[in-house]
Amino acid sequence: MKIFNKEYKALFFDFDGVLADSVEVKTNAFAKLFEKFGSEIQAKVVEHHRNNGGMTRRDKFVYYYQNYLKKTADSVQIEHLCNEFSSLVVDDVVTSPEIPGAEHFLKKCSGKVQCFVISATPDEEIKQIVRRRGIDGYFKDLFGSSCSKTEHVNNLLGKYGFKPDKALFFGDAGSDYRAATETDVDFIGILPNSHAPLLKIAPDIRWYKNFLEIQCQD
């Protein structure tokens, strides 16, 4: 399948902010969980979350406790926070609007190129969300936070024999961009505007607001 006149065999997609307009769902959940610690801590958490898309919620909780609360959260506390977070977000992510053109684009890809989701959401949760949204049939497989995005891409390149220059990653966060650059696959940003955090670290990337702007052909 050709995208902007280049032939690809594999497409990797982040989920939140790329296929679904669900970033603020996660932002609101972090804000709620840290509300009891006061507005200053809450504001720091929200700012960090918005600037570090693709970082797992588990790693964020550890970071917030160590750096903002000056506490050490044990594994039981972190697991409890992750469960609370999941209960706050799953239904709203399932019902969040798609990024314009996302499903139409996936339909165009169907049967022509192998598509994968690579997300920082826990594996079983992202599978549940994609299934409940009714778009799981477009993907060869779905992967979450069981390992890094770079590891997932490398594993898929090896498993299916994809050449890096025939693979493309659609993302909106630093972890997506690093996964692409560290594995030598192409990258396209799906970003809301020119002030997106990713553009601060990678100002020269090719990016678009949605999939309606992506040119593809059989």
C-alpha positions as CSV (number, residue, x, y, z in Angstrom):
1,M,0.0,0.0,0.0
2,K,1.3,3.5,-0.9
3,I,1.2,6.4,1.5
4,F,2.4,9.6,0.1
5,N,3.7,7.6,-2.9
6,K,5.8,5.3,-0.7
7,E,5.1,1.6,-0.5
8,Y,4.5,0.1,3.0
9,K,4.0,-3.5,4.3
10,A,3.4,-2.7,8.0
11,L,1.7,0.2,9.8
12,F,2.0,0.8,13.6
13,F,-0.5,2.9,15.4
14,D,-0.4,4.5,18.9
15,F,-4.0,4.7,20.2
16,D,-4.8,7.7,22.4
17,G,-4.7,10.8,20.4
18,V,-3.9,8.9,17.2
19,L,-6.9,6.7,16.5
20,A,-9.2,8.0,19.3
21,D,-9.6,11.5,20.7
22,S,-9.1,10.2,24.2
23,V,-6.1,12.0,25.6
24,E,-8.1,14.3,27.8
25,V,-10.0,11.3,29.3
26,K,-6.6,10.2,30.7
27,T,-5.7,13.8,31.8
28,N,-9.0,14.1,33.7
29,A,-8.3,10.7,35.5
30,F,-4.9,11.8,36.7
31,A,-6.3,15.1,37.9
32,K,-9.0,13.3,39.9
33,L,-6.6,10.8,41.5
34,F,-4.3,13.6,42.7
35,E,-7.0,16.1,43.6
36,K,-6.7,15.2,47.3
37,F,-3.1,16.4,47.3
38,G,-4.0,20.0,46.5
39,S,-4.1,22.1,43.4
40,E,-0.4,22.7,43.1
41,I,0.4,18.9,43.0
42,Q,-2.6,18.3,40.7
43,A,-1.4,21.0,38.3
44,K,2.1,19.5,38.1
45,V,0.7,16.0,37.5
46,V,-1.5,17.3,34.7
47,E,1.3,19.2,33.0
48,H,3.7,16.3,33.2
49,H,1.1,13.9,31.8
50,R,0.3,16.2,28.9
51,N,4.0,16.5,28.1
52,N,4.8,12.8,28.4
53,G,2.3,10.9,26.3
54,G,3.3,7.3,25.8
55,M,4.8,6.9,29.3
56,T,3.0,4.2,31.1
57,R,0.6,5.1,33.9
58,R,2.5,2.9,36.3
59,D,5.8,4.8,35.6
60,K,3.9,8.1,36.0
61,F,2.5,7.1,39.4
62,V,6.0,6.2,40.6
63,Y,7.4,9.5,39.2
64,Y,4.6,11.6,40.8
65,Y,5.0,10.0,44.2
66,Q,8.8,10.3,44.2
67,N,9.1,13.8,42.7
68,Y,5.9,15.6,43.7
69,L,4.8,14.0,46.9
70,K,8.4,13.0,48.0
71,K,7.1,9.6,49.0
72,T,7.8,6.0,47.9
73,A,4.8,4.1,46.7
74,D,5.0,0.4,47.2
75,S,3.9,-2.1,44.6
76,V,0.5,-2.6,46.3
77,Q,-0.2,1.2,46.2
78,I,0.8,1.4,42.6
79,E,-1.4,-1.5,41.6
80,H,-4.3,0.1,43.4
81,L,-3.8,3.4,41.6
82,C,-3.6,1.6,38.3
83,N,-6.9,-0.2,39.0
84,E,-8.5,3.0,40.0
85,F,-7.2,4.7,36.9
86,S,-8.6,1.9,34.7
87,S,-12.0,2.1,36.3
88,L,-12.1,5.8,35.6
89,V,-11.1,5.7,31.9
90,V,-12.1,2.6,30.1
91,D,-15.7,3.3,29.3
92,D,-14.9,6.9,28.4
93,V,-12.1,5.9,26.1
94,V,-14.4,3.3,24.4
95,T,-17.0,6.1,23.7
96,S,-14.5,8.9,22.8
97,P,-14.7,10.3,19.3
98,E,-12.3,8.9,16.7
99,I,-9.6,11.1,15.2
100,P,-11.3,12.2,12.0
101,G,-10.8,9.7,9.2
102,A,-9.2,7.0,11.3
103,E,-11.6,4.2,10.6
104,H,-12.0,5.1,7.0
105,F,-8.2,5.0,6.7
106,L,-8.1,1.6,8.4
107,K,-10.7,0.3,6.0
108,K,-8.5,1.4,3.1
109,C,-5.6,-0.5,4.7
110,S,-7.6,-3.7,5.3
111,G,-6.2,-6.6,3.3
112,K,-3.5,-4.5,1.8
113,V,-1.1,-3.9,4.6
114,Q,-0.5,-5.4,8.1
115,C,-1.7,-3.0,10.9
116,F,-0.8,-3.1,14.6
117,V,-1.7,-1.1,17.7
118,I,1.3,-0.3,19.9
119,S,0.1,1.6,23.0
120,A,1.3,2.5,26.5
121,T,-2.1,1.2,27.9
122,P,-1.9,-2.2,29.6
123,D,-2.2,-5.1,27.1
124,E,-5.5,-6.5,28.1
125,E,-7.1,-3.1,28.5
126,I,-6.1,-1.9,25.1
127,K,-7.4,-5.1,23.6
128,Q,-10.7,-4.7,25.4
129,I,-11.0,-1.0,24.3
130,V,-10.3,-1.8,20.6
131,R,-12.7,-4.7,20.7
132,R,-15.5,-2.7,22.3
133,R,-15.0,0.1,19.7
134,G,-15.6,-2.5,17.0
135,I,-12.3,-1.9,15.1
136,D,-10.3,-5.0,16.3
137,G,-10.8,-6.6,12.9
138,Y,-8.5,-4.1,11.2
139,F,-5.5,-5.2,13.2
140,K,-3.2,-8.2,13.0
141,D,-2.4,-7.7,16.7
142,L,-2.5,-5.3,19.5
143,F,0.2,-4.5,22.1
144,G,0.3,-2.5,25.3
145,S,2.7,-1.7,28.1
146,S,4.1,-5.2,28.6
147,C,7.3,-3.9,27.1
148,S,8.5,-0.7,25.5
149,K,7.3,0.5,22.1
150,T,10.7,0.1,20.7
151,E,10.8,-3.5,21.8
152,H,7.4,-4.2,20.3
153,V,8.4,-2.7,16.9
154,N,11.7,-4.7,16.9
155,N,9.8,-7.9,17.8
156,L,7.3,-7.3,14.9
157,L,10.0,-6.5,12.4
158,G,11.7,-9.8,13.3
159,K,8.6,-11.9,13.6
160,Y,7.2,-11.0,10.2
161,G,10.3,-10.1,8.4
162,F,9.3,-6.5,7.7
163,K,12.1,-4.3,6.4
164,P,12.3,-1.1,8.4
165,D,12.0,1.1,5.4
166,K,8.7,-0.6,4.6
167,A,7.2,0.1,8.0
168,L,5.5,3.3,9.2
169,F,4.6,4.4,12.8
170,F,1.7,6.9,13.4
171,G,2.1,8.5,16.8
172,D,1.7,11.6,18.9
173,A,4.3,11.2,21.7
174,G,8.0,11.1,22.3
175,S,7.9,7.3,23.0
176,D,6.3,6.8,19.5
177,Y,8.9,8.9,17.8
178,R,11.7,7.1,19.7
179,A,10.3,3.7,18.8
180,A,10.4,4.7,15.1
181,T,13.8,6.3,15.1
182,E,15.4,3.6,17.2
183,T,14.2,0.9,14.8
184,D,14.7,2.9,11.5
185,V,11.0,2.9,10.6
186,D,9.3,6.0,9.1
187,F,7.2,8.2,11.3
188,I,4.2,10.5,10.8
189,G,2.8,12.5,13.7
190,I,-0.9,12.8,14.3
191,L,-1.1,16.0,16.3
192,P,-3.8,18.5,17.3
193,N,-1.9,21.6,16.5
194,S,1.6,23.2,16.1
195,H,1.9,23.5,19.9
196,A,1.9,19.7,20.5
197,P,4.6,18.6,23.0
198,L,6.1,16.3,20.4
199,L,7.1,19.2,18.2
200,K,9.2,20.6,21.0
201,I,11.5,17.6,20.8
202,A,11.1,16.8,17.1
203,P,10.2,20.0,15.3
204,D,11.0,18.7,11.8
205,I,8.8,15.7,11.7
206,R,6.0,15.3,9.1
207,W,2.7,15.6,10.9
208,Y,-1.0,16.0,10.2
209,K,-4.1,16.8,12.3
210,N,-6.0,13.7,11.2
211,F,-6.2,10.9,8.7
212,L,-8.4,12.9,6.3
213,E,-5.1,14.6,5.4
214,I,-3.2,11.4,4.8
215,Q,-2.8,10.5,1.1
216,C,-2.9,6.8,0.4
217,Q,-3.6,4.5,-2.6
218,D,-3.7,0.8,-3.3
